[in-house]
Amino acid sequence: MTTQLLPPYQLRVRFSLSRKLANYRSMRRELGGYYVEPELVWVIERKTMSQAEYRAFERDFTKPQDWITLLNSRPGHCIMVVAPRMPTLYVRAEGHNYARYVGLPAEEE
């Protein structure tokens, strides 16, 4: 996994309504079943993962992650998570060491 700090930029992201989502499937099910208003957030960091790392992460969003840092402690700050041929996820941890909120860009929904 590699980390790149980004010049902060704003993006509209649709986050799941649940604070502690189990995994990617539950996030997709929730975003597909309800209208969720996109939120304007600041993307401040990009994590580039291998497909294996990404799949391990998407299986359990509640698992503590050592790569979620204090940089992501403010409510409007997000970490972009990317991997080859996988959907880009946006993580808002809000001071926690797990993916408290996970979302997708509004234009992809």
All heavy atoms as an XYZ file, in Angstrom:
910
protein
N       0.845     -1.167      0.000
C       0.000      0.000      0.000
C       0.894      1.234      0.000
O       1.908      1.266      0.681
C      -0.871     -0.022      1.260
C      -1.676      1.222      1.437
S      -2.713      1.304      2.918
C      -2.968     -0.351      3.413
N       0.485      2.212     -0.777
C       1.210      3.483     -0.786
C       0.266      4.598     -0.344
O      -0.942      4.510     -0.517
C       1.780      3.817     -2.182
O       0.706      3.937     -3.098
C       2.761      2.756     -2.658
N       0.871      5.629      0.213
C       0.118      6.778      0.700
C       0.598      8.021     -0.018
O       1.797      8.217     -0.178
C       0.340      6.968      2.212
O      -0.103      5.796      2.880
C      -0.416      8.178      2.735
N      -0.344      8.837     -0.437
C       0.001     10.106     -1.053
C      -0.882     11.187     -0.438
O      -2.108     11.106     -0.479
C      -0.228     10.047     -2.561
C       0.103     11.333     -3.264
C      -0.191     11.271     -4.754
O      -0.744     10.320     -5.256
N       0.186     12.322     -5.440
N      -0.230     12.177      0.180
C      -0.979     13.341      0.653
C      -1.340     14.175     -0.557
O      -0.519     14.363     -1.457
C      -0.149     14.156      1.636
C       0.178     13.461      2.952
C       1.049     14.359      3.815
C      -1.087     13.076      3.692
N      -2.551     14.643     -0.602
C      -3.046     15.397     -1.757
C      -3.258     16.852     -1.381
O      -3.600     17.149     -0.236
C      -4.378     14.809     -2.219
C      -4.387     13.341     -2.616
C      -5.817     12.881     -2.859
C      -3.535     13.118     -3.840
N      -3.113     17.748     -2.346
C      -3.595     19.101     -2.092
C      -5.112     18.959     -1.900
O      -5.781     18.366     -2.744
C      -3.282     19.864     -3.368
C      -2.417     18.981     -4.187
C      -2.556     17.591     -3.674
N      -5.653     19.384     -0.788
C      -7.083     19.162     -0.532
C      -7.962     19.668     -1.674
O      -7.752     20.755     -2.196
C      -7.341     19.955      0.753
C      -6.017     20.043      1.410
C      -5.015     20.134      0.296
N      -8.913     18.831     -2.065
C      -9.895     19.251     -3.056
C     -11.265     18.761     -2.609
O     -11.374     17.799     -1.857
C      -9.551     18.752     -4.463
C      -9.639     17.259     -4.649
C     -10.816     16.660     -5.087
C      -8.541     16.438     -4.401
C     -10.903     15.292     -5.271
C      -8.614     15.079     -4.582
C      -9.789     14.504     -5.016
O      -9.883     13.147     -5.182
N     -12.290     19.445     -3.072
C     -13.651     19.108     -2.667
C     -14.308     18.171     -3.665
O     -14.060     18.248     -4.868
C     -14.489     20.365     -2.498
C     -14.082     21.153     -1.265
C     -15.060     22.264     -0.967
O     -15.315     23.096     -1.817
N     -15.602     22.267      0.239
N     -15.138     17.296     -3.125
C     -15.835     16.307     -3.933
C     -17.167     15.986     -3.249
O     -17.257     16.009     -2.021
C     -14.977     15.032     -4.027
C     -15.529     13.879     -4.843
C     -15.488     14.225     -6.335
C     -14.699     12.622     -4.591
N     -18.179     15.691     -4.041
C     -19.470     15.264     -3.487
C     -19.453     13.742     -3.371
O     -19.208     13.042     -4.349
C     -20.614     15.706     -4.374
C     -20.806     17.198     -4.351
C     -22.212     17.571     -4.806
N     -22.482     18.964     -4.622
C     -22.746     19.558     -3.464
N     -22.774     18.861     -2.376
N     -22.979     20.842     -3.391
N     -19.718     13.262     -2.155
C     -19.685     11.828     -1.866
C     -20.985     11.440     -1.176
O     -21.493     12.167     -0.332
C     -18.479     11.483     -0.943
C     -18.491     10.011     -0.565
C     -17.171     11.856     -1.618
N     -21.509     10.277     -1.561
C     -22.682      9.712     -0.889
C     -22.193      8.683      0.115
O     -21.658      7.655     -0.263
C     -23.616      9.061     -1.902
C     -24.269     10.086     -2.820
C     -25.236      9.445     -3.789
N     -26.322      8.815     -3.057
C     -26.808      7.611     -3.372
N     -26.332      6.935     -4.386
N     -27.788      7.088     -2.663
N     -22.351      8.988      1.396
C     -21.927      8.084      2.459
C     -23.110      7.258      2.927
O     -24.243      7.731      2.960
C     -21.374      8.870      3.654
C     -20.049      9.496      3.390
C     -19.958     10.836      3.081
C     -18.896      8.737      3.430
C     -18.742     11.428      2.829
C     -17.661      9.319      3.181
C     -17.583     10.668      2.878
N     -22.811      6.061      3.337
C     -23.834      5.214      3.926
C     -24.387      5.895      5.169
O     -23.677      6.617      5.860
C     -23.214      3.873      4.296
O     -24.097      3.162      5.093
N     -25.645      5.647      5.475
C     -26.276      6.239      6.646
C     -25.835      5.555      7.941
O     -25.888      6.143      8.999
C     -27.796      6.138      6.521
C     -28.400      6.839      5.297
C     -29.877      6.512      5.176
C     -28.187      8.331      5.381
N     -25.410      4.312      7.855
C     -24.983      3.568      9.041
C     -23.582      3.985      9.446
O     -22.707      4.136      8.603
C     -24.992      2.067      8.764
O     -26.268      1.653      8.379
N     -23.370      4.138     10.719
C     -22.037      4.525     11.192
C     -21.067      3.368     11.145
O     -19.894      3.551     10.907
C     -22.121      5.068     12.604
C     -22.732      6.419     12.630
C     -22.572      7.048     13.950
N     -23.132      8.378     13.862
C     -23.321      9.154     14.867
N     -22.999      8.756     16.058
N     -23.821     10.340     14.694
N     -21.540      2.173     11.438
C     -20.640      1.027     11.447
C     -21.141      0.005     10.435
O     -21.819     -0.941     10.776
C     -20.533      0.418     12.834
C     -19.711      1.242     13.785
C     -19.535      0.525     15.076
C     -18.128     -0.014     15.168
N     -17.817     -0.582     16.470
N     -20.798      0.225      9.209
C     -21.150     -0.723      8.156
C     -20.299     -1.964      8.285
O     -19.122     -1.880      8.625
C     -20.852     -0.115      6.797
C     -21.894      0.784      6.211
C     -21.389      1.352      4.905
C     -23.170      0.036      5.981
N     -20.868     -3.080      7.956
C     -20.112     -4.322      8.026
C     -19.102     -4.415      6.881
O     -17.945     -4.760      7.095
C     -21.061     -5.514      7.996
N     -19.551     -4.094      5.658
C     -18.674     -4.322      4.508
C     -19.185     -3.571      3.273
O     -20.182     -2.858      3.329
C     -18.570     -5.825      4.214
C     -19.926     -6.468      4.047
O     -20.827     -5.886      3.459
N     -20.096     -7.658      4.582
N     -18.487     -3.775      2.161
C     -18.818     -3.103      0.905
C     -20.231     -3.458      0.438
O     -20.977     -2.588     -0.007
C     -17.777     -3.493     -0.153
C     -18.049     -2.885     -1.503
C     -17.728     -1.553     -1.757
C     -18.622     -3.623     -2.522
C     -17.983     -0.975     -2.988
C     -18.867     -3.062     -3.756
C     -18.543     -1.739     -3.986
O     -18.799     -1.182     -5.202
N     -20.589     -4.725      0.536
C     -21.917     -5.147      0.078
C     -23.032     -4.411      0.811
O     -24.005     -3.977      0.208
C     -22.098     -6.639      0.291
C     -21.576     -7.463     -0.797
C     -21.980     -8.864     -0.508
N     -22.010     -9.590     -1.750
C     -22.076    -10.883     -1.825
N     -22.152    -11.599     -0.730
N     -22.078    -11.472     -2.998
N     -22.894     -4.305      2.125
C     -23.943     -3.615      2.887
C     -23.999     -2.130      2.534
O     -25.074     -1.533      2.499
C     -23.767     -3.825      4.389
O     -22.541     -3.340      4.836
N     -22.841     -1.529      2.238
C     -22.817     -0.130      1.818
C     -23.552      0.028      0.483
O     -24.388      0.909      0.332
C     -21.383      0.385      1.670
C     -21.348      1.840      1.217
S     -19.786      2.367      0.499
C     -19.621      1.289     -0.896
N     -23.258     -0.830     -0.486
C     -23.915     -0.745     -1.801
C     -25.415     -0.962     -1.680
O     -26.207     -0.287     -2.327
C     -23.323     -1.783     -2.769
C     -21.920     -1.504     -3.225
C     -21.841     -0.282     -4.049
N     -22.547     -0.440     -5.293
C     -22.463      0.373     -6.318
N     -21.672      1.423     -6.248
N     -23.142      0.187     -7.407
N     -25.801     -1.914     -0.848
C     -27.223     -2.195     -0.652
C     -27.928     -0.968     -0.067
O     -28.999     -0.580     -0.519
C     -27.376     -3.411      0.258
C     -28.784     -3.889      0.411
C     -28.915     -5.231      1.147
N     -28.052     -5.369      2.297
C     -26.984     -6.187      2.356
N     -26.653     -6.927      1.317
N     -26.265     -6.269      3.464
N     -27.303     -0.341      0.912
C     -27.914      0.839      1.536
C     -27.974      2.006      0.566
O     -29.000      2.687      0.465
C     -27.129      1.233      2.777
C     -27.843      2.271      3.595
C     -27.153      2.525      4.911
O     -27.079      1.605      5.735
O     -26.691      3.668      5.091
N     -26.905      2.272     -0.153
C     -26.895      3.394     -1.098
C     -27.847      3.150     -2.258
O     -28.384      4.093     -2.833
C     -25.481      3.663     -1.613
C     -24.507      4.262     -0.601
C     -23.126      4.413     -1.224
C     -25.001      5.596     -0.080
N     -28.062      1.895     -2.623
C     -28.983      1.570     -3.704
C     -30.437      1.600     -3.279
O     -31.329      1.818     -4.089
N     -30.692      1.382     -1.994
C     -32.054      1.285     -1.515
C     -32.666      2.580     -1.027
O     -33.870      2.695     -0.904
N     -31.841      3.561     -0.732
C     -32.325      4.828     -0.186
C     -31.684      5.980     -0.943
O     -30.560      5.852     -1.425
C     -31.932      4.982      1.294
C     -32.441      3.893      2.180
C     -31.611      2.845      2.549
C     -33.741      3.904      2.658
C     -32.069      1.828      3.377
C     -34.197      2.899      3.484
C     -33.360      1.866      3.833
O     -33.815      0.879      4.645
N     -32.394      7.109     -0.983
C     -31.754      8.296     -1.518
C     -30.911      8.898     -0.399
O     -31.408      9.175      0.689
C     -32.754      9.341     -2.024
C     -32.029     10.578     -2.470
C     -31.323     10.575     -3.663
C     -31.984     11.711     -1.678
C     -30.612     11.685     -4.063
C     -31.276     12.832     -2.072
C     -30.591     12.802     -3.264
O     -29.871     13.900     -3.660
N     -29.645      9.056     -0.663
C     -28.726      9.644      0.303
C     -28.174     10.918     -0.313
O     -27.585     10.881     -1.407
C     -27.572      8.680      0.651
C     -26.601      9.334      1.619
C     -28.123      7.383      1.233
N     -28.393     12.017      0.354
C     -27.915     13.318     -0.124
C     -26.388     13.330     -0.167
O     -25.740     12.986      0.821
C     -28.420     14.416      0.805
C     -28.150     15.810      0.317
C     -29.000     16.197     -0.878
O     -30.158     15.761     -0.976
O     -28.488     16.949     -1.726
N     -25.778     13.717     -1.292
C     -24.317     13.815     -1.345
C     -23.811     14.900     -0.396
O     -24.469     15.919     -0.193
C     -24.020     14.201     -2.794
C     -25.260     13.922     -3.552
C     -26.398     14.025     -2.586
N     -22.664     14.647      0.186
C     -22.018     15.608      1.080
C     -20.771     16.147      0.400
O     -20.073     15.414     -0.299
C     -21.605     14.928      2.384
C     -22.760     14.389      3.182
C     -22.290     13.686      4.434
O     -21.305     14.161      5.056
O     -22.891     12.671      4.778
N     -20.492     17.400      0.622
C     -19.274     18.014      0.100
C     -18.165     17.783      1.119
O     -18.289     18.181      2.277
C     -19.492     19.504     -0.130
C     -18.429     20.229     -0.940
C     -18.279     19.625     -2.322
C     -18.787     21.700     -1.049
N     -17.110     17.074      0.704
C     -16.016     16.735      1.613
C     -14.683     17.184      1.025
O     -14.583     17.503     -0.164
C     -15.963     15.212      1.892
C     -17.218     14.741      2.594
C     -15.737     14.431      0.605
N     -13.659     17.182      1.875
C     -12.294     17.491      1.454
C     -11.509     16.192      1.372
O     -11.327     15.511      2.382
C     -11.618     18.428      2.450
C     -12.149     19.808      2.402
C     -13.134     20.342      3.185
C     -11.749     20.845      1.516
N     -13.372     21.647      2.832
C     -12.521     21.983      1.809
C     -10.787     20.928      0.494
C     -12.386     23.185      1.133
C     -10.652     22.122     -0.182
C     -11.443     23.234      0.129
N     -11.049     15.856      0.179
C     -10.188     14.679      0.006
C      -8.766     15.142      0.270
O      -8.278     16.069     -0.366
C     -10.330     14.090     -1.418
C      -9.427     12.882     -1.591
C     -11.785     13.739     -1.693
N      -8.103     14.512      1.244
C      -6.784     14.980      1.672
C      -5.675     13.943      1.484
O      -4.504     14.267      1.605
C      -6.805     15.420      3.150
C      -7.195     14.261      4.050
C      -7.733     16.611      3.348
C      -6.977     14.516      5.519
N      -6.069     12.704      1.192
C      -5.076     11.638      1.144
C      -5.560     10.529      0.217
O      -6.762     10.278      0.121
C      -4.907     11.090      2.568
C      -3.783     10.153      2.787
C      -3.653      9.804      4.269
O      -4.321     10.419      5.135
O      -2.863      8.902      4.556
N      -4.615      9.866     -0.468
C      -4.963      8.720     -1.322
C      -4.165      7.512     -0.866
O      -2.950      7.578     -0.719
C      -4.670      9.003     -2.788
C      -4.973      7.785     -3.648
C      -4.852      7.972     -5.151
N      -3.646      8.639     -5.545
C      -3.604      9.642     -6.432
N      -4.700     10.086     -6.991
N      -2.467     10.192     -6.753
N      -4.877      6.394     -0.653
C      -4.250      5.114     -0.343
C      -4.411      4.246     -1.580
O      -5.526      3.981     -2.022
C      -4.934      4.418      0.839
C      -4.856      5.182      2.120
C      -3.458      5.178      2.671
C      -3.426      5.903      4.001
N      -2.101      6.012      4.548
N      -3.294      3.824     -2.131
C      -3.319      2.929     -3.279
C      -2.997      1.535     -2.776
O      -1.929      1.299     -2.212
C      -2.310      3.372     -4.346
O      -2.606      4.731     -4.713
C      -2.396      2.487     -5.579
N      -3.933      0.623     -2.962
C      -3.805     -0.738     -2.448
C      -3.714     -1.738     -3.589
O      -4.170     -1.459     -4.698
C      -5.027     -1.104     -1.598
C      -5.271     -0.237     -0.416
S      -6.763     -0.799      0.459
C      -6.675      0.232      1.906
N      -3.182     -2.903     -3.271
C      -3.274     -4.024     -4.203
C      -4.721     -4.530     -4.123
O      -5.467     -4.194     -3.187
C      -2.313     -5.137     -3.800
O      -2.729     -5.708     -2.572
N      -5.106     -5.366     -5.075
C      -6.466     -5.907     -5.021
C      -6.679     -6.738     -3.761
O      -7.749     -6.699     -3.169
C      -6.761     -6.743     -6.262
C      -7.083     -5.907     -7.468
C      -7.595     -6.744     -8.620
O      -7.353     -7.938     -8.692
N      -8.299     -6.097     -9.523
N      -5.662     -7.474     -3.325
C      -5.783     -8.291     -2.118
C      -5.986     -7.407     -0.878
O      -6.833     -7.703     -0.033
C      -4.552     -9.170     -1.950
N      -5.235     -6.317     -0.772
C      -5.399     -5.394      0.353
C      -6.785     -4.755      0.344
O      -7.445     -4.648      1.380
C      -4.338     -4.294      0.305
C      -2.939     -4.773      0.602
C      -1.886     -3.726      0.290
O      -2.047     -2.958     -0.688
O      -0.883     -3.694      1.025
N      -7.227     -4.349     -0.846
C      -8.539     -3.723     -0.998
C      -9.638     -4.693     -0.583
O     -10.548     -4.341      0.161
C      -8.710     -3.282     -2.449
C      -9.990     -2.540     -2.751
C     -10.001     -1.158     -2.822
C     -11.178     -3.218     -3.008
C     -11.169     -0.457     -3.136
C     -12.344     -2.536     -3.322
C     -12.332     -1.156     -3.384
O     -13.483     -0.485     -3.691
N      -9.555     -5.921     -1.064
C     -10.583     -6.919     -0.741
C     -10.628     -7.208      0.758
O     -11.704     -7.373      1.332
C     -10.369     -8.193     -1.539
C     -10.672     -7.991     -3.013
C     -11.029     -9.287     -3.698
N     -11.197     -9.107     -5.113
C     -12.298     -8.647     -5.691
N     -13.319     -8.297     -4.965
N     -12.377     -8.530     -6.996
N      -9.461     -7.261      1.393
C      -9.432     -7.466      2.847
C     -10.104     -6.294      3.553
O     -10.858     -6.489      4.514
C      -7.995     -7.636      3.324
N      -9.858     -5.088      3.076
C     -10.483     -3.902      3.673
C     -11.988     -3.904      3.447
O     -12.762     -3.685      4.380
C      -9.854     -2.634      3.098
C     -10.587     -1.376      3.463
C     -10.709     -0.979      4.782
C     -11.164     -0.578      2.480
C     -11.404      0.176      5.130
C     -11.848      0.576      2.813
C     -11.975      0.946      4.140
N     -12.444     -4.170      2.228
C     -13.875     -4.087      1.924
C     -14.697     -5.176      2.612
O     -15.898     -5.042      2.765
C     -14.116     -4.107      0.416
C     -14.021     -5.472     -0.201
C     -14.443     -5.530     -1.654
O     -14.901     -4.520     -2.201
O     -14.318     -6.608     -2.242
N     -14.067     -6.240      3.049
C     -14.794     -7.311      3.741
C     -15.218     -6.916      5.154
O     -16.171     -7.461      5.690
C     -13.935     -8.572      3.806
C     -14.063     -9.435      2.583
C     -13.482    -10.804      2.815
N     -12.037    -10.786      2.944
C     -11.174    -10.946      1.952
N     -11.614    -11.135      0.732
N      -9.890    -10.930      2.163
N     -14.469     -5.989      5.801
C     -14.797     -5.621      7.176
C     -14.387     -4.179      7.447
O     -13.249     -3.911      7.816
C     -14.095     -6.567      8.152
C     -14.499     -6.319      9.593
O     -15.388     -5.462      9.841
O     -13.943     -6.980     10.482
N     -15.324     -3.256      7.279
C     -15.048     -1.841      7.515
C     -14.857     -1.524      8.999
O     -14.325     -0.484      9.344
C     -16.174     -0.966      6.965
C     -16.263     -0.927      5.467
C     -17.489     -0.758      4.856
C     -15.143     -1.048      4.665
C     -17.595     -0.695      3.470
C     -15.236     -0.989      3.284
C     -16.461     -0.815      2.689
N     -15.329     -2.393      9.889
C     -15.229     -2.123     11.325
C     -13.875     -2.522     11.912
O     -13.588     -2.196     13.066
C     -16.334     -2.860     12.099
O     -16.155     -4.267     11.959
C     -17.706     -2.451     11.598
N     -13.061     -3.194     11.150
C     -11.746     -3.621     11.636
C     -10.815     -2.410     11.742
O     -10.727     -1.606     10.809
C     -11.151     -4.630     10.654
C      -9.820     -5.167     11.069
C      -9.306     -6.166     10.050
C      -7.907     -6.599     10.441
N      -7.315     -7.422      9.402
N     -10.111     -2.254     12.872
C      -9.156     -1.142     12.996
C      -8.083     -1.208     11.899
O      -7.613     -2.289     11.551
C      -8.528     -1.365     14.379
C      -9.547     -2.154     15.120
C     -10.207     -3.039     14.098
N      -7.755     -0.054     11.348
C      -6.777      0.042     10.261
C      -5.638      0.949     10.699
O      -5.886      2.089     11.102
C      -7.428      0.614      8.993
C      -8.608     -0.164      8.482
C      -8.224     -1.520      7.916
O      -7.105     -1.729      7.455
N      -9.159     -2.446      7.966
N      -4.411      0.477     10.590
C      -3.279      1.312     10.997
C      -3.021      2.455     10.020
O      -2.347      3.410     10.352
C      -2.017      0.482     11.214
C      -1.574     -0.262      9.969
O      -2.271     -0.200      8.933
O      -0.515     -0.916     10.039
N      -3.592      2.388      8.812
C      -3.368      3.447      7.824
C      -4.356      4.616      7.963
O      -4.201      5.630      7.311
C      -3.408      2.898      6.397
C      -4.626      2.086      6.058
C      -4.745      0.729      6.139
C      -5.887      2.562      5.573
N      -6.004      0.338      5.743
C      -6.709      1.441      5.385
C      -6.380      3.834      5.285
C      -8.010      1.555      4.912
C      -7.677      3.940      4.815
C      -8.472      2.801      4.629
N      -5.363      4.463      8.807
C      -6.258      5.587      9.072
C      -5.562      6.452     10.109
O      -5.323      6.025     11.220
C      -7.643      5.114      9.545
C      -8.332      4.359      8.411
C      -8.484      6.307      9.993
C      -9.696      3.817      8.760
N      -5.240      7.674      9.717
C      -4.390      8.525     10.539
C      -5.152      9.701     11.137
O      -6.312      9.950     10.807
C      -3.237      9.096      9.694
O      -3.806      9.956      8.699
C      -2.436      8.002      9.022
N      -4.458     10.426     11.963
C      -5.040     11.626     12.569
C      -5.363     12.697     11.542
O      -6.157     13.595     11.809
C      -4.099     12.187     13.625
C      -3.901     11.287     14.844
C      -2.875     11.888     15.785
C      -5.214     11.063     15.569
N      -4.739     12.641     10.371
C      -5.065     13.618      9.321
C      -6.544     13.561      8.965
O      -7.115     14.533      8.508
C      -4.244     13.343      8.057
C      -2.760     13.633      8.121
C      -2.090     13.174      6.830
C      -2.516     15.108      8.338
N      -7.140     12.422      9.163
C      -8.534     12.217      8.783
C      -9.473     12.386      9.981
O     -10.526     11.796     10.035
C      -8.687     10.816      8.181
C     -10.008     10.641      7.479
O     -10.548     11.585      6.922
N     -10.549      9.454      7.522
N      -9.084     13.185     10.950
C      -9.877     13.281     12.166
C     -11.013     14.301     12.097
O     -11.909     14.285     12.915
C      -8.976     13.616     13.353
O      -8.395     14.882     13.170
N     -10.987     15.190     11.166
C     -12.063     16.187     11.064
C     -13.240     15.627     10.280
O     -13.061     14.844      9.356
C     -11.534     17.438     10.383
C     -10.498     18.113     11.243
C     -10.162     19.444     10.705
N      -9.189     20.080     11.578
C      -8.676     21.246     11.348
N      -9.033     21.923     10.284
N      -7.810     21.754     12.182
N     -14.449     16.067     10.619
C     -15.638     15.510      9.969
C     -15.655     15.611      8.448
O     -16.175     14.742      7.796
C     -16.784     16.318     10.578
C     -16.263     16.753     11.885
C     -14.796     16.988     11.686
N     -15.109     16.648      7.869
C     -15.162     16.815      6.418
C     -13.969     16.258      5.664
O     -13.897     16.386      4.454
N     -13.029     15.616      6.347
C     -11.836     15.084      5.683
C     -12.038     13.622      5.300
O     -12.603     12.849      6.058
C     -10.620     15.186      6.597
C     -10.115     16.579      6.728
N      -9.031     16.888      7.492
C     -10.533     17.745      6.194
C      -8.799     18.191      7.433
N      -9.705     18.733      6.655
N     -11.552     13.282      4.110
C     -11.704     11.924      3.595
C     -10.386     11.375      3.074
O      -9.527     12.116      2.604
C     -12.680     11.905      2.430
S     -14.357     12.010      2.954
N     -10.295     10.058      3.139
C      -9.204      9.323      2.512
C      -9.792      8.613      1.297
O     -10.804      7.917      1.408
C      -8.600      8.279      3.466
C      -8.021      8.948      4.710
C      -7.540      7.445      2.758
C      -7.589      7.971      5.792
N      -9.168      8.776      0.155
C      -9.564      8.078     -1.060
C      -8.832      6.745     -1.077
O      -7.614      6.700     -0.878
C      -9.186      8.916     -2.290
C      -9.476      8.211     -3.580
S      -9.151      9.187     -5.098
C      -7.807     10.225     -4.685
N      -9.553      5.657     -1.294
C      -8.964      4.320     -1.339
C      -9.131      3.783     -2.752
O     -10.258      3.647     -3.235
C      -9.638      3.382     -0.313
C      -9.072      1.982     -0.412
C      -9.488      3.935      1.091
N      -8.002      3.486     -3.404
C      -8.041      3.006     -4.787
C      -7.255      1.706     -4.920
O      -6.319      1.445     -4.154
C      -7.486      4.054     -5.780
C      -8.319      5.313     -5.774
C      -6.046      4.380     -5.482
N      -7.670      0.898     -5.897
C      -6.975     -0.335     -6.262
C      -7.300     -0.608     -7.722
O      -8.338     -0.166     -8.226
C      -7.429     -1.492     -5.380
N      -6.427     -1.338     -8.423
C      -6.687     -1.624     -9.830
C      -8.017     -2.344    -10.038
O      -8.332     -3.305     -9.343
C      -5.522     -2.532    -10.238
C      -4.459     -2.290     -9.217
C      -5.174     -1.924     -7.955
N      -8.803     -1.827    -10.977
C     -10.083     -2.409    -11.391
C     -11.098     -2.548    -10.252
O     -11.959     -3.426    -10.285
C      -9.853     -3.767    -12.064
C      -9.059     -3.661    -13.358
C      -8.849     -4.975    -14.050
N      -8.121     -5.965    -13.283
C      -6.798     -5.974    -13.080
N      -6.062     -5.040    -13.594
N      -6.226     -6.928    -12.384
N     -10.999     -1.674     -9.245
C     -11.938     -1.692     -8.119
C     -12.567     -0.299     -8.001
O     -11.938      0.687     -8.380
C     -11.216     -2.039     -6.818
C     -10.436     -3.351     -6.858
S     -11.453     -4.775     -7.237
C     -12.081     -5.146     -5.647
N     -13.785     -0.202     -7.463
C     -14.393      1.117     -7.288
C     -13.620      1.944     -6.258
O     -13.124      1.408     -5.271
C     -15.801      0.822     -6.777
C     -15.945     -0.644     -6.686
C     -14.658     -1.284     -7.041
N     -13.530      3.230     -6.495
C     -12.872      4.125     -5.548
C     -13.800      4.355     -4.363
O     -14.967      4.698     -4.528
C     -12.534      5.468     -6.221
O     -11.659      5.214     -7.319
C     -11.859      6.417     -5.247
N     -13.265      4.157     -3.168
C     -14.016      4.371     -1.938
C     -13.501      5.614     -1.242
O     -12.329      5.968     -1.374
C     -13.856      3.172     -0.994
C     -14.342      1.834     -1.509
C     -14.032      0.738     -0.492
C     -15.836      1.882     -1.795
N     -14.372      6.255     -0.485
C     -13.994      7.426      0.305
C     -14.316      7.117      1.764
O     -15.441      6.715      2.085
C     -14.726      8.673     -0.191
C     -14.214      9.061     -1.543
C     -14.737      8.502     -2.692
C     -13.148      9.950     -1.661
C     -14.230      8.824     -3.938
C     -12.636     10.271     -2.912
C     -13.178      9.703     -4.035
O     -12.661     10.013     -5.264
N     -13.320      7.279      2.620
C     -13.431      6.919      4.033
C     -13.368      8.172      4.878
O     -12.459      8.985      4.738
C     -12.290      5.960      4.432
C     -12.298      5.697      5.925
C     -12.376      4.666      3.641
N     -14.349      8.297      5.756
C     -14.368      9.362      6.762
C     -14.320      8.679      8.124
O     -15.282      8.046      8.542
C     -15.669     10.154      6.632
C     -15.468     11.627      6.599
C     -16.732     12.406      6.385
N     -17.774     12.067      7.333
C     -19.061     12.239      7.091
N     -19.477     12.714      5.948
N     -19.954     11.916      8.000
N     -13.192      8.788      8.809
C     -13.021      8.092     10.081
C     -13.448      8.938     11.271
O     -13.805      8.404     12.312
C     -11.572      7.671     10.249
N     -13.371     10.245     11.138
C     -13.775     11.180     12.196
C     -13.145     10.840     13.547
O     -13.818     10.764     14.570
C     -15.295     11.255     12.298
C     -15.910     11.855     11.063
C     -17.387     12.159     11.194
O     -17.994     11.832     12.230
O     -17.936     12.738     10.252
N     -11.831     10.619     13.545
C     -11.097     10.396     14.783
C     -11.011      8.950     15.232
O     -10.387      8.657     16.237
N     -11.622      8.049     14.494
C     -11.580      6.630     14.852
C     -10.502      5.922     14.027
O     -10.025      6.451     13.029
C     -12.949      5.987     14.620
C     -14.012      6.595     15.471
N     -14.256      6.192     16.756
C     -14.870      7.612     15.228
C     -15.233      6.915     17.269
N     -15.625      7.789     16.360
N     -10.166      4.696     14.420
C      -9.154      3.950     13.680
C      -9.784      2.909     12.748
O      -9.133      1.990     12.297
C      -8.160      3.281     14.637
C      -8.822      2.246     15.518
O     -10.049      2.144     15.598
N      -8.011      1.460     16.205
N     -11.068      3.062     12.475
C     -11.752      2.220     11.507
C     -12.526      3.126     10.547
O     -12.639      4.331     10.767
C     -12.688      1.216     12.205
C     -13.853      1.865     12.922
C     -15.067      2.042     12.271
C     -13.742      2.300     14.236
C     -16.135      2.645     12.915
C     -14.805      2.895     14.883
C     -15.992      3.067     14.224
O     -17.052      3.669     14.854
N     -13.053      2.539      9.493
C     -13.786      3.308      8.481
C     -15.203      3.588      8.992
O     -16.130      2.849      8.716
C     -13.820      2.536      7.171
N     -15.337      4.656      9.741
C     -16.633      4.993     10.359
C     -17.705      5.231      9.303
O     -18.831      4.771      9.422
C     -16.484      6.203     11.261
C     -17.745      6.536     11.998
C     -17.524      7.618     13.014
N     -18.774      7.982     13.622
C     -18.979      8.026     14.915
N     -18.013      7.722     15.738
N     -20.144      8.384     15.389
N     -17.394      6.010      8.281
C     -18.307      6.234      7.151
C     -17.555      5.885      5.866
O     -16.409      6.291      5.691
C     -18.745      7.691      7.070
C     -19.544      8.155      8.257
C     -18.947      8.883      9.276
C     -20.913      7.872      8.344
C     -19.681      9.323     10.368
C     -21.649      8.315      9.436
C     -21.025      9.034     10.430
O     -21.751      9.466     11.512
N     -18.231      5.184      4.982
C     -17.639      4.822      3.689
C     -18.628      5.224      2.615
O     -19.836      5.006      2.758
C     -17.330      3.311      3.593
C     -16.700      2.986      2.264
C     -16.423      2.874      4.741
N     -18.119      5.820      1.528
C     -19.014      6.272      0.479
C     -18.409      6.168     -0.901
O     -17.244      5.792     -1.073
N     -19.228      6.542     -1.853
C     -18.862      6.551     -3.273
C     -19.094      7.942     -3.819
O     -19.978      8.659     -3.338
C     -19.717      5.552     -4.046
C     -19.563      4.088     -3.649
C     -20.664      3.257     -4.288
C     -18.200      3.570     -4.048
N     -18.332      8.329     -4.845
C     -18.568      9.642     -5.453
C     -20.004      9.735     -5.947
O     -20.563      8.765     -6.475
C     -17.588      9.699     -6.616
C     -16.605      8.622     -6.370
C     -17.273      7.592     -5.515
N     -20.618     10.892     -5.789
C     -22.020     11.079     -6.163
C     -22.247     10.808     -7.639
O     -23.278     10.265     -8.021
C     -22.463     12.485     -5.803
N     -21.293     11.139     -8.492
C     -21.497     10.944     -9.925
C     -21.447      9.490    -10.346
O     -21.867      9.132    -11.419
C     -20.498     11.762    -10.754
C     -19.050     11.442    -10.495
C     -18.447     12.241     -9.349
O     -19.156     12.979     -8.665
O     -17.240     12.112     -9.141
N     -20.940      8.587     -9.494
C     -20.881      7.159     -9.838
C     -22.158      6.440     -9.473
O     -22.339      5.295     -9.824
C     -19.702      6.485     -9.129
C     -18.378      6.854     -9.730
C     -17.232      6.060     -9.137
O     -17.478      5.029     -8.474
O     -16.097      6.483     -9.333
N     -23.013      7.061     -8.717
C     -24.231      6.393     -8.254
C     -25.359      6.606     -9.205
O     -25.592      7.534     -9.818
C     -24.585      6.878     -6.857
C     -23.761      6.182     -5.823
C     -23.937      4.688     -5.777
O     -25.077      4.196     -5.660
O     -22.953      3.997     -5.882
